[in-house]
Amino acid sequence: MDFISKQKIKNLLKVRQIYPSKRLGQNFLIDKLAIKKFLKAVNLKSGDIVLEIGPGIGNLTGELAKKVRKVIAIEKDPKMINILKDTTKEFKNIKIIQGDILKTNLKSKILNLKSYKVVANLPYYITAPVIRKFLESENRPEEMVLIIQKEVAQRICALPPQMNLLAVSVQFYAKPKIISYISKKSFWPSPKVDSAIIRIDPQMNTDKKRINAGLFFKIVRVGFSQPRKQIVNNLTKMLKFNKEQVNLRLLENNIQPQQRAETLNIKDWLNLAKTLNKYER
């Protein structure tokens, strides 16, 4: 399979009278160097099974198929399916599925995988839901390597004093890392902002298994409900404790009541969840 250039993509779509969908966030990767960077970021092995979300034209799909045992490509847009089948027809190790990844049952016969990796060039509107879907699944992937908006990647990888709800939600389950950045000129149509390649490695932490995840995320959401307010005020307003009790629980975990949620790290939130769980009525 040869690299599909910008002009070739335009020709493929024109013949079929198809136009890139803004609603679906279709921005096709047309930069060979960016694809090479992406492939380097994924720890690919010949025996791997890779789940690709939103393969589009198939530039990345074909390169993945050259290096792994099997690629399962899930494409939401039915108009892209025939193009994808055509551009990747030389490969016998690619399975193409038409469907919405957010509505796809990961336990289905097709996707009931014991070991797999996830790759994707994700549009903004499904970035957080997709990451959450896989990190919260019973059978999490070995790793996720994604192309997402630069600003979103930076938010996911944030550390105190710039933590946010998205960062805590991802870092509770995994270790995220920005590998490199990609110019908006590397896509057609060109998006308004630059992108980043981010790798997310799920962590098998036995300590976190003992955490009441529902309570943990309730506390975190409450903590960030009004980010500019002191943590003690947010927690007192929403939880079943008075201000004095919340003060004590915070100090018990070396958290100053006047701190803001953005200054707490994952360990702080975990400790706080354990403590509040003991006193939850």
C-alpha positions as a Markdown table, in Angstrom:
| # | Residue | x | y | z |
|---|---|---|---|---|
| 1 | Met | 0.0 | 0.0 | 0.0 |
| 2 | Asp | 1.4 | 3.4 | -1.1 |
| 3 | Phe | 1.0 | 6.5 | 1.0 |
| 4 | Ile | -2.2 | 8.3 | 0.1 |
| 5 | Ser | -1.3 | 12.0 | -0.5 |
| 6 | Lys | -3.6 | 15.0 | 0.0 |
| 7 | Gln | -4.4 | 15.0 | -3.8 |
| 8 | Lys | -5.1 | 11.3 | -3.9 |
| 9 | Ile | -7.5 | 11.7 | -1.0 |
| 10 | Lys | -9.3 | 14.5 | -2.7 |
| 11 | Asn | -9.6 | 12.4 | -5.9 |
| 12 | Leu | -10.9 | 9.4 | -4.0 |
| 13 | Leu | -13.6 | 11.5 | -2.3 |
| 14 | Lys | -14.4 | 13.5 | -5.5 |
| 15 | Val | -15.1 | 10.3 | -7.5 |
| 16 | Arg | -17.5 | 9.2 | -4.9 |
| 17 | Gln | -19.0 | 12.7 | -4.3 |
| 18 | Ile | -18.0 | 12.6 | -0.7 |
| 19 | Tyr | -16.9 | 15.6 | 1.4 |
| 20 | Pro | -15.1 | 15.6 | 4.7 |
| 21 | Ser | -17.6 | 15.8 | 7.5 |
| 22 | Lys | -17.1 | 18.6 | 10.1 |
| 23 | Arg | -19.8 | 17.0 | 12.2 |
| 24 | Leu | -17.7 | 13.8 | 12.5 |
| 25 | Gly | -14.4 | 15.8 | 12.9 |
| 26 | Gln | -12.9 | 14.3 | 9.7 |
| 27 | Asn | -9.3 | 15.6 | 9.3 |
| 28 | Phe | -7.2 | 13.2 | 7.4 |
| 29 | Leu | -3.5 | 12.8 | 8.4 |
| 30 | Ile | -1.4 | 13.6 | 5.2 |
| 31 | Asp | 2.1 | 14.0 | 6.7 |
| 32 | Lys | 4.4 | 11.0 | 6.3 |
| 33 | Leu | 6.7 | 12.3 | 9.1 |
| 34 | Ala | 3.8 | 12.6 | 11.5 |
| 35 | Ile | 2.7 | 9.0 | 10.8 |
| 36 | Lys | 6.3 | 7.8 | 11.4 |
| 37 | Lys | 6.3 | 9.7 | 14.7 |
| 38 | Phe | 3.0 | 8.1 | 15.6 |
| 39 | Leu | 4.1 | 4.6 | 14.8 |
| 40 | Lys | 7.3 | 5.1 | 16.8 |
| 41 | Ala | 5.2 | 6.1 | 19.8 |
| 42 | Val | 3.2 | 2.8 | 19.8 |
| 43 | Asn | 5.2 | -0.1 | 21.1 |
| 44 | Leu | 4.3 | -2.4 | 18.2 |
| 45 | Lys | 5.2 | -6.1 | 18.1 |
| 46 | Ser | 4.5 | -8.6 | 15.4 |
| 47 | Gly | 2.0 | -10.5 | 17.5 |
| 48 | Asp | 0.0 | -7.4 | 18.5 |
| 49 | Ile | -3.7 | -6.9 | 18.0 |
| 50 | Val | -4.4 | -3.2 | 17.4 |
| 51 | Leu | -7.8 | -1.6 | 17.6 |
| 52 | Glu | -7.9 | 1.6 | 15.5 |
| 53 | Ile | -10.7 | 4.1 | 16.0 |
| 54 | Gly | -11.8 | 6.2 | 13.0 |
| 55 | Pro | -9.3 | 4.9 | 10.3 |
| 56 | Gly | -10.8 | 7.2 | 7.7 |
| 57 | Ile | -8.9 | 6.8 | 4.4 |
| 58 | Gly | -6.5 | 4.2 | 5.9 |
| 59 | Asn | -3.1 | 5.8 | 5.8 |
| 60 | Leu | -2.3 | 4.7 | 9.3 |
| 61 | Thr | -4.3 | 1.5 | 9.0 |
| 62 | Gly | -2.0 | 0.1 | 6.3 |
| 63 | Glu | 1.2 | 1.0 | 8.1 |
| 64 | Leu | -0.1 | -0.7 | 11.3 |
| 65 | Ala | -1.0 | -3.8 | 9.3 |
| 66 | Lys | 2.6 | -4.1 | 8.0 |
| 67 | Lys | 3.8 | -4.4 | 11.6 |
| 68 | Val | 1.2 | -6.4 | 13.7 |
| 69 | Arg | -0.8 | -9.6 | 13.6 |
| 70 | Lys | -4.2 | -8.0 | 13.3 |
| 71 | Val | -5.8 | -4.5 | 12.9 |
| 72 | Ile | -9.4 | -4.1 | 13.9 |
| 73 | Ala | -10.6 | -0.8 | 12.3 |
| 74 | Ile | -13.8 | 0.7 | 13.6 |
| 75 | Glu | -15.2 | 3.5 | 11.3 |
| 76 | Lys | -18.4 | 5.4 | 12.1 |
| 77 | Asp | -19.0 | 6.9 | 8.7 |
| 78 | Pro | -20.5 | 4.3 | 6.3 |
| 79 | Lys | -19.3 | 6.4 | 3.3 |
| 80 | Met | -15.7 | 5.8 | 4.3 |
| 81 | Ile | -16.0 | 2.0 | 4.6 |
| 82 | Asn | -15.8 | 1.3 | 0.8 |
| 83 | Ile | -12.9 | 3.6 | 0.4 |
| 84 | Leu | -11.1 | 2.0 | 3.4 |
| 85 | Lys | -11.8 | -1.5 | 2.0 |
| 86 | Asp | -10.3 | -0.4 | -1.4 |
| 87 | Thr | -7.2 | 1.4 | 0.0 |
| 88 | Thr | -6.3 | -1.6 | 2.3 |
| 89 | Lys | -7.4 | -4.5 | 0.1 |
| 90 | Glu | -3.9 | -5.9 | -0.1 |
| 91 | Phe | -3.9 | -6.7 | 3.6 |
| 92 | Lys | -5.5 | -9.9 | 4.9 |
| 93 | Asn | -5.0 | -9.0 | 8.6 |
| 94 | Ile | -7.3 | -6.0 | 8.6 |
| 95 | Lys | -10.9 | -6.4 | 9.9 |
| 96 | Ile | -13.1 | -3.4 | 9.1 |
| 97 | Ile | -16.2 | -2.7 | 11.2 |
| 98 | Gln | -18.8 | 0.0 | 10.6 |
| 99 | Gly | -19.9 | 1.4 | 13.9 |
| 100 | Asp | -19.8 | 4.1 | 16.6 |
| 101 | Ile | -17.0 | 3.3 | 19.1 |
| 102 | Leu | -19.0 | 4.9 | 21.9 |
| 103 | Lys | -21.9 | 2.5 | 21.3 |
| 104 | Thr | -19.8 | -0.5 | 20.6 |
| 105 | Asn | -19.8 | -3.3 | 23.2 |
| 106 | Leu | -16.2 | -4.1 | 24.0 |
| 107 | Lys | -17.3 | -7.6 | 25.3 |
| 108 | Ser | -18.8 | -8.5 | 21.9 |
| 109 | Lys | -17.5 | -11.6 | 20.0 |
| 110 | Ile | -15.7 | -9.3 | 17.7 |
| 111 | Leu | -13.9 | -7.2 | 20.3 |
| 112 | Asn | -13.6 | -9.6 | 23.2 |
| 113 | Leu | -9.8 | -9.3 | 23.3 |
| 114 | Lys | -7.5 | -10.5 | 26.0 |
| 115 | Ser | -4.7 | -8.3 | 24.9 |
| 116 | Tyr | -4.8 | -5.3 | 22.6 |
| 117 | Lys | -3.6 | -1.8 | 21.9 |
| 118 | Val | -5.7 | 1.2 | 20.9 |
| 119 | Val | -4.7 | 3.8 | 18.4 |
| 120 | Ala | -6.8 | 6.7 | 17.0 |
| 121 | Asn | -6.8 | 10.2 | 15.5 |
| 122 | Leu | -9.7 | 11.5 | 17.6 |
| 123 | Pro | -11.9 | 14.5 | 17.0 |
| 124 | Tyr | -12.3 | 16.8 | 20.0 |
| 125 | Tyr | -15.9 | 15.9 | 20.8 |
| 126 | Ile | -15.3 | 12.2 | 21.6 |
| 127 | Thr | -11.8 | 12.5 | 23.1 |
| 128 | Ala | -12.8 | 12.3 | 26.8 |
| 129 | Pro | -15.6 | 9.8 | 26.3 |
| 130 | Val | -13.4 | 7.4 | 24.3 |
| 131 | Ile | -10.5 | 7.5 | 26.8 |
| 132 | Arg | -12.9 | 7.0 | 29.7 |
| 133 | Lys | -14.7 | 4.1 | 28.0 |
| 134 | Phe | -11.4 | 2.1 | 27.6 |
| 135 | Leu | -9.9 | 3.0 | 31.0 |
| 136 | Glu | -13.0 | 2.1 | 32.8 |
| 137 | Ser | -13.6 | -1.2 | 30.9 |
| 138 | Glu | -12.9 | -4.5 | 32.6 |
| 139 | Asn | -10.4 | -5.4 | 30.0 |
| 140 | Arg | -8.3 | -2.3 | 29.5 |
| 141 | Pro | -5.9 | -2.0 | 26.6 |
| 142 | Glu | -2.1 | -2.5 | 27.1 |
| 143 | Glu | -1.7 | 1.1 | 25.9 |
| 144 | Met | -3.5 | 3.9 | 24.0 |
| 145 | Val | -1.7 | 6.1 | 21.6 |
| 146 | Leu | -3.9 | 8.9 | 20.3 |
| 147 | Ile | -3.7 | 12.0 | 18.2 |
| 148 | Ile | -5.8 | 14.7 | 20.0 |
| 149 | Gln | -6.0 | 18.5 | 20.3 |
| 150 | Lys | -2.8 | 19.9 | 21.8 |
| 151 | Glu | -4.6 | 21.8 | 24.5 |
| 152 | Val | -6.6 | 18.7 | 25.6 |
| 153 | Ala | -3.4 | 16.6 | 25.7 |
| 154 | Gln | -1.8 | 19.2 | 28.0 |
| 155 | Arg | -4.8 | 19.2 | 30.2 |
| 156 | Ile | -4.7 | 15.4 | 30.6 |
| 157 | Cys | -1.0 | 15.5 | 31.5 |
| 158 | Ala | -1.3 | 18.5 | 33.9 |
| 159 | Leu | 0.3 | 18.4 | 37.3 |
| 160 | Pro | -0.3 | 20.5 | 40.4 |
| 161 | Pro | -0.9 | 23.5 | 40.6 |
| 162 | Gln | -2.6 | 23.1 | 37.2 |
| 163 | Met | -4.6 | 19.9 | 37.8 |
| 164 | Asn | -8.2 | 19.7 | 36.4 |
| 165 | Leu | -11.0 | 17.2 | 36.4 |
| 166 | Leu | -10.0 | 15.6 | 33.1 |
| 167 | Ala | -6.4 | 15.1 | 34.4 |
| 168 | Val | -7.5 | 13.4 | 37.6 |
| 169 | Ser | -10.0 | 11.2 | 35.7 |
| 170 | Val | -7.3 | 9.9 | 33.4 |
| 171 | Gln | -4.4 | 9.8 | 35.9 |
| 172 | Phe | -6.6 | 7.8 | 38.4 |
| 173 | Tyr | -6.4 | 4.9 | 35.9 |
| 174 | Ala | -3.3 | 5.5 | 33.8 |
| 175 | Lys | 0.0 | 7.3 | 33.2 |
| 176 | Pro | -0.3 | 9.8 | 30.3 |
| 177 | Lys | 2.6 | 11.3 | 28.4 |
| 178 | Ile | 2.8 | 13.7 | 25.5 |
| 179 | Ile | 5.2 | 12.2 | 22.9 |
| 180 | Ser | 5.3 | 15.0 | 20.4 |
| 181 | Tyr | 3.3 | 17.7 | 18.7 |
| 182 | Ile | 1.8 | 17.8 | 15.2 |
| 183 | Ser | 1.1 | 20.9 | 13.2 |
| 184 | Lys | -2.4 | 21.5 | 11.9 |
| 185 | Lys | -0.9 | 21.6 | 8.5 |
| 186 | Ser | -0.3 | 17.9 | 8.7 |
| 187 | Phe | -4.0 | 17.3 | 8.2 |
| 188 | Trp | -6.5 | 17.8 | 5.4 |
| 189 | Pro | -8.8 | 19.6 | 5.9 |
| 190 | Ser | -6.6 | 21.6 | 8.2 |
| 191 | Pro | -8.1 | 22.0 | 11.7 |
| 192 | Lys | -8.0 | 25.3 | 13.6 |
| 193 | Val | -5.5 | 24.1 | 16.2 |
| 194 | Asp | -2.4 | 21.9 | 16.4 |
| 195 | Ser | -2.5 | 18.4 | 17.8 |
| 196 | Ala | -0.4 | 16.1 | 20.0 |
| 197 | Ile | 0.5 | 12.5 | 20.1 |
| 198 | Ile | -0.3 | 11.2 | 23.6 |
| 199 | Arg | 0.5 | 7.8 | 25.0 |
| 200 | Ile | -1.7 | 6.5 | 27.9 |
| 201 | Asp | -0.5 | 3.5 | 29.8 |
| 202 | Pro | -3.1 | 1.9 | 32.1 |
| 203 | Gln | -1.7 | 1.2 | 35.6 |
| 204 | Met | -2.6 | -2.0 | 37.4 |
| 205 | Asn | -2.5 | -0.5 | 40.9 |
| 206 | Thr | -3.8 | -2.8 | 43.6 |
| 207 | Asp | -4.1 | 0.1 | 46.0 |
| 208 | Lys | -6.6 | 1.8 | 43.6 |
| 209 | Lys | -8.6 | -1.4 | 43.4 |
| 210 | Arg | -9.5 | -0.9 | 47.1 |
| 211 | Ile | -10.8 | 2.6 | 46.5 |
| 212 | Asn | -14.5 | 3.2 | 46.2 |
| 213 | Ala | -14.3 | 4.6 | 42.7 |
| 214 | Gly | -17.8 | 6.1 | 42.9 |
| 215 | Leu | -17.0 | 8.0 | 46.0 |
| 216 | Phe | -13.6 | 9.0 | 44.6 |
| 217 | Phe | -15.1 | 10.6 | 41.5 |
| 218 | Lys | -17.9 | 12.2 | 43.5 |
| 219 | Ile | -15.3 | 13.9 | 45.7 |
| 220 | Val | -13.2 | 15.0 | 42.8 |
| 221 | Arg | -16.2 | 16.4 | 40.9 |
| 222 | Val | -17.3 | 18.3 | 44.0 |
| 223 | Gly | -13.7 | 19.6 | 44.5 |
| 224 | Phe | -13.6 | 21.0 | 41.0 |
| 225 | Ser | -17.2 | 22.2 | 41.0 |
| 226 | Gln | -16.0 | 25.7 | 41.6 |
| 227 | Pro | -12.3 | 25.6 | 40.9 |
| 228 | Arg | -11.5 | 29.1 | 42.2 |
| 229 | Lys | -12.9 | 28.3 | 45.6 |
| 230 | Gln | -11.1 | 26.8 | 48.5 |
| 231 | Ile | -11.4 | 23.0 | 48.7 |
| 232 | Val | -12.9 | 23.1 | 52.1 |
| 233 | Asn | -15.8 | 25.2 | 50.9 |
| 234 | Asn | -16.6 | 23.0 | 47.9 |
| 235 | Leu | -16.5 | 19.8 | 50.0 |
| 236 | Thr | -18.6 | 21.2 | 52.8 |
| 237 | Lys | -21.3 | 22.4 | 50.4 |
| 238 | Met | -21.8 | 19.1 | 48.7 |
| 239 | Leu | -20.8 | 16.3 | 51.2 |
| 240 | Lys | -22.5 | 15.1 | 54.4 |
| 241 | Phe | -20.0 | 16.9 | 56.7 |
| 242 | Asn | -19.9 | 20.3 | 58.4 |
| 243 | Lys | -16.9 | 22.7 | 57.8 |
| 244 | Glu | -15.1 | 21.7 | 60.9 |
| 245 | Gln | -15.3 | 18.0 | 60.1 |
| 246 | Val | -14.1 | 18.6 | 56.5 |
| 247 | Asn | -11.2 | 20.7 | 57.9 |
| 248 | Leu | -10.1 | 17.8 | 60.1 |
| 249 | Arg | -10.3 | 15.3 | 57.2 |
| 250 | Leu | -8.2 | 17.5 | 55.0 |
| 251 | Leu | -5.6 | 18.2 | 57.7 |
| 252 | Glu | -5.5 | 14.5 | 58.4 |
| 253 | Asn | -4.2 | 14.0 | 54.9 |
| 254 | Asn | -1.8 | 17.0 | 54.9 |
| 255 | Ile | -4.1 | 19.0 | 52.7 |
| 256 | Gln | -4.6 | 22.6 | 53.8 |
| 257 | Pro | -8.3 | 23.6 | 53.8 |
| 258 | Gln | -7.5 | 26.8 | 51.9 |
| 259 | Gln | -6.0 | 25.0 | 49.0 |
| 260 | Arg | -7.8 | 24.9 | 45.6 |
| 261 | Ala | -8.5 | 21.6 | 43.8 |
| 262 | Glu | -6.0 | 22.3 | 41.1 |
| 263 | Thr | -3.1 | 22.1 | 43.7 |
| 264 | Leu | -3.9 | 18.5 | 44.8 |
| 265 | Asn | -2.2 | 15.5 | 43.2 |
| 266 | Ile | -3.6 | 12.1 | 42.6 |
| 267 | Lys | -2.2 | 10.7 | 45.9 |
| 268 | Asp | -4.0 | 13.6 | 47.7 |
| 269 | Trp | -7.3 | 12.7 | 46.2 |
| 270 | Leu | -6.8 | 8.9 | 46.8 |
| 271 | Asn | -6.0 | 9.5 | 50.5 |
| 272 | Leu | -8.9 | 11.9 | 50.9 |
| 273 | Ala | -11.3 | 9.3 | 49.3 |
| 274 | Lys | -10.0 | 6.7 | 51.8 |
| 275 | Thr | -10.5 | 8.9 | 54.8 |
| 276 | Leu | -14.0 | 10.2 | 53.8 |
| 277 | Asn | -15.0 | 6.6 | 53.0 |
| 278 | Lys | -14.4 | 5.7 | 56.6 |
| 279 | Tyr | -16.6 | 8.5 | 57.8 |
| 280 | Glu | -19.3 | 8.3 | 55.1 |
| 281 | Arg | -22.7 | 7.9 | 56.7 |
